[in-house]
């Protein structure tokens, strides 16, 4: 499975290091981007293809866990749904009053 | 007149007078002849098919159980003032202001912005009408992730800034959006935006990153398409 990801990870790393991305990161966050993880994942994936071993797999899994943890650092403002809203696919009613809630 | 009586809240529906009844019957020839409806429909279709921002959001919504159908979930209408669009939670519809959107790039941005609201509505219990924090959070995310605050767009508005200017823009636009649809004071709106800013600015779902331009959005879209296959095998 890593074989298909190697070009993707390589291009992500190169994109991360590009001048344009550095500019955008400064514009958004005031800092340089940190691209080390993409590089590590790219080399881990190459390593996995040559020599699949538990350590390499664990390294890739940990990288993904870290990426997800970054997204969950802050207390969420709202509760996530378990199911989509019931009325999402219901047909529109003509003349429905604007402040009624379903 | 009682000066202390609070103004009745209309939740911004006054900006979208056609939400309950349009001047022309939907789908009529008069609608096509006397409004920008057809142009809006064409630009919308193009945005849904070609914008990587929109395609990613449509895919994410489908995965979340809220498949989006153009005829059901989008409505091109005439709107008041300079507003470009809105998300109507009561009817689960995105409103596009056909009289105020005249360029494809603008349509792409508005569709992305409103789809972010729709995505939030789909994945979370967002109380649009009673919880200002929820409203503020979705507006911060929409301004942050839709390209509203890209360097290029800000420069075209003559807002020049570099270090962390993106964040300033997101704050400002979120504030403007809240003030447009809710009868609250600027101070109150600023306070709410400040309270939720860190959390919501760093919530990049479903993009996984802030897509600063089309190239970023394409990377995010490819990542999204690959995600299930790669990470399931991991």
Interface residues (C-beta under 8 A of the other chain):
Chain A: X1 X4 X5 X8 X11 X12 X15 X20 X21 X23 X24 X26 X27 X28 X29 X30 X57 X60 X61 X64 X67 X71 X73 X74 X75 X76 X77 X78 X79 X80 X81 X83 X84 X85 X87 X88 X89 X90 X91 X92 X93 X95 X96 X97 X98 X99 X100 X101 X102
Chain B: X10 X11 X13 X19 X20 X21 X64 X65 X66 X67 X72 X88 X89 X90 X91 X92 X93 X120 X121 X122 X123 X124 X125 X126 X127 X129 X133 X134 X137 X151 X162 X163 X164 X165 X166 X167 X196 X198 X199 X200 X202 X203 X204 X205 X208 X210 X212 X213 X215 X216 X219 X222 X223 X226 X229 X230 X231 X233 X234
